[in-house]
Amino acid sequence: MQEHRGAPFRGLSGGFDVQKDSIDADDKKDELKWNFRVLGMTCATCSRIVERALKKTEGVSFASVNLATDSAFVITSPDVTMDALAEAVKNAGYEVAQDVPEDFDEMRYKEARRNLAEVLAIGLPLSFLMYLHMFFGFHWAWYGPLEIVLGALALFRCGRRTLRGAWIALSHKHTNMDTLIALSSTASWLTAILNFAGAAIPSFGAVGVMIMMLHLLGRYIESRLRDKAAKQVKTLLTLQPREARIIADGGLVTVPVDAVKADALIRVNAGERIPLDGVVEEGSSGVDESLLTGESLPVTKLPGAEVTGGSLNLDGPLVIRATKVGADTFLSQMLELVRDAQGAKVPLQALADRITLKFVPTVIALACLSAAAWYVFFPRLTLALEPLSAAMPWPSGASTPVAAAAYAFIATLVIACPCALGLATPLALVASAGEASRSGLLIRNAEAVQTLRDADFALLDKTGTITRGEPKVVEWSAPEEALPYIYALEADSGHPLAAAVTEAVGARPYDYPDEMKETAGEGVAGRWDGDEWFVGRALERSRWKDAPPASTLVEVRKNGEPAGFFAIADRIRDDSRAAVEELKKMGVTPMMATGDGGETARQIAEEAGIDEFRSDVRPEGKLAIVREAQSRGRRVIVCGDGINDAAALKAAEVGIAMGTGMDLAVDSADIVIMKGGLARVVAAIKISNKTSRVIKENLFAAFVYNIIAIPLAMAGLLHPIAAECAMAASSITVILNSLRIIGSAKE
């Protein structure tokens, strides 16, 4: 495998050095995989334009652009360079990220908040003055210049990103929501200048400010939801130790993990994380490998056993010979899986943005058509529409062909301005986020709320998701006289099995043993008054027929003779079975995937009511299951809590992580369950269903309003200020309708 991570390349604007983790590629089987960040995208249309440009680049076999993470994932032939990909992105009107600050998402959110605060400070007073002028007849000589100055600030300062987005779209021969917002607000502002200059055209400058104000409110809400938390995978570094103690020249030398070479001997004490993948050379100990297998019970490691970097050494010291270092370790490969999955995940194309692809150019064409018609046929149209115009509660203000054309043009653009359309989705998502929070859910990616309703396949992790993730005694038998000795031997141990045993027997008064010996991977023994008691690995499982077959057995022996047992297993959550049944009723097929063996997996699947399961599954296996289901046209939910689930969580249409899980799993998820179990997945689907219905109702209401109002505006019968009031009313309707999402999780 050839590494290109962090390699410099000559950029189109003079050149820059690619930062580590900003752009990377892997050469595998004569193909390159590239991950990089794209700046300047504001809607689903933008991401589609970039994706289309990348796909047209010679040598590109696959390209996917993710709007939620501003990332692109591209597979190319070996002769394609980063220069070619960057040029394709630039030609589409966007740019490849150079040096992205770690707090980029937070900076973007703060900018949206600042723009909204500034436009509200400008727009609210100006709107108040406009209504005083319109309805109460107040006139001020300074109002015209003030309208021009404040309008310029609102458009060219607060709305500069909107204007830039519109320019990028128009210069590359497409339209988006920014296009119509920019045209209508700018045209309205220009009427203020023309009116102040003496032209016989009414001034609608304040209307343009109101349009930008409502638009920036929608953008702020969207930014707040999408950029609430940065989706970084750097939390892997908290699991992998930064240093390792290697055995050299008869002593221990502490060196950075990156400096350790293959075949080096590493000493790992009890309670420490294993720094690199390797093989045990000396010692024996229980090792927590839940990040690899998802299994909550520790695994005994003896000389010759393989261990994984990032695993936790529980009992005794180990000497490990490093077998994999650098990019070949398990943690590094997991990071690469997550990167690929993140880039390849195609985001939901927002319905509002899809509609505006045709809606915006249609409205612009209608506005131009109405202006041309009024200019050319002014006398005839005035005469024909005079009865209707007289019935309107406002004057037309159009005494000349030019004024009539401007009047109709501005009114059509204003009435069609998609503020309600722009608010329809963000406001519904805000309401759904609040409902999710009350239901114990944290929404990290707003698109997941819209995607979840279409899911028909759920891949469920076992440990910590279906089950509690905590070893508990499920069956035990021991004589009363043995209990104080059992408690004495296990009370001071940090081993999770010991904690389960002491919880089962309860606190007991005890005396310290005369002698005590703990053997890693076997158990602990103590001597009292000549009698030896032992708690640990069972000699013969067949002796204890009452022990459940899929449990871990801890045996109690007195003077070498078996005296009792404790069967320990990971119990399913109280809500798992009911949640699985509810998922089936919703048309979602559940499958369990676990690193456990077949018997344990079968038993848990039966208890949870799951018909299909996969056992002995490694992280790449879970990712393969997701890809296989997607290839069959399934919409996939993945629910898990371990690092071994991270790549699958990122690749699925919707990833749901348990809040008690590993950092990388939580960071890779779209939704996080903060409290509860699988019942929260059902609640999330219910919220998604209601949210999607409300969004469609909002969009329907917004377009019905346009269908009725646009012909009136084209006919010169609708005053632009009245159009603005109607637009505000439609926005209020959207807000009230969005509140219906509250309580949907309990429906």
C-alpha angles and dihedrals in degrees: 000000000000117000122217096166112141094359116151121240134183110260128210095246099053102301138280139194115257110236121232110268091015096088128005141159138191125207107218126159094346094309135100127220117206129193119185141147124252121207129205101039114136106167144016090269090061093051091049091051091052092045091050091050092051093048090054091056111108112254096023112126098174136013132175128175121201114206094191093061098024087233134137127205116197133177115202143165115268094258094062114101132204087245090065093049093046090050091052090052092047093049088055089057100260137090140233112244115255112183108000113193117233090240094048094123092050091048091052092051092048090051091053090049092049093049091051093048091050096047091048090052088053102035104044097057092041092050090050091053090047092054091047088053095044102043105024102033098240113161128191126181091217095052095087096054090041091053091052095047097044091043090054091050092049094049105035099034108028095028099038093115090052091051091047091050090051092049093050090050095047094043089054093046101252137096137224138173090282089061096063093040091052095046096047096043094044093046090050091050092049090057088062090056093046092047092050089049090058102261116147092246125115116243117246098168093125090053090058090053091051091051092053091044094056092043093052089048089059092046091050092052091048092049092047091055099040099042100038093115130017112243099222127152095207090109086087086080090065090061099045113068113240092219138037132199109230125191109239132160092354094305142078121265122188112219136164113273090239089061095056113108129208115279092024115142113238128192117215120186126209112283094026130111118247106247101208142011112273151123126277111249100172136013135022130245146150111263127200105224097168091127090061104036103015088233111140095202116087122248121227112236120202129176109299094028120126120239131193128229111252094031116128120243105218112179123018142005118283133197109212131189109218112236101169126037137171116000093357096069122105094248092051091049090049089053090052092049091052092048093051093045092048094052095043095052107105110216125230110270105235111242093221092054092047090053093048090059087077101018097060099052089043092055092046090051092049092048091051091045093052092047092050092047093051093046094050101035100029098135095046095045092046091053094044095049098038095103092052093042091053090055092057117097092229134058119251094229089208111122098150135041091251093050092046091049092049091045094053093041094051094042092051093049093045096047091048094045103126100227092129087042090051092048096043095084103031095049092048089050091051090053091047091049090054092048090047091051091053088051094053096262131124115204110211097170116039092201089066090068090061095040098048095071091065095052116121102166128055122193107199127195115221109215114066093357109058090013130043094252091230124106110239133178107253098175133010143166127188135143117260092243090060097055099081090050092047090051092047092053097045104033097085097040121107092206113121091226090053090052090053092050095049090048090054097049094039128220113319132184108248145169122232112256122253088232131013132185130179120199114197112240092009112060144254130292132192136182126222122178093336096314120111119212122193132190119186146065115020119242096210122012092193089070092070105059094168092064114104110250096235096050133100111246124221113188130207117211132183115202089341095308120114111252105167148333144227119211110206126193142152107259122216118251118264093246099043100093095044090047092051091052090049091050090053091052089052091055095254115135111217123212126180120217121187141161089228124106124269099264095051091045092049093051095048091046091052092048091050094045094243114151099195128046141160122214134197089029120165124202094267088049092059090050089050091052090054092049091047092052092047091050087059091054096259122147104226134214117190119195119187146125109212137082086249087066097049100093092045091048090054095045096049123090086244125016117198119190131190109244090226091059134099119300095245093052091051091045092051094050131095093207128028123205103221095182134009132019139262092333086075089061088058090048090051091053091049091051090048092051093050093043092052091050091049092048091052091048090049092050091046091052091047093052096043086055089052094046091055098039103041096066089049091051093047089051090054091243097116120072112223091234090053087048089053090051090050090049090052090049090053089051091052089051089054091050094050093046091051090058088068088078090074109104095018093121090067097047 
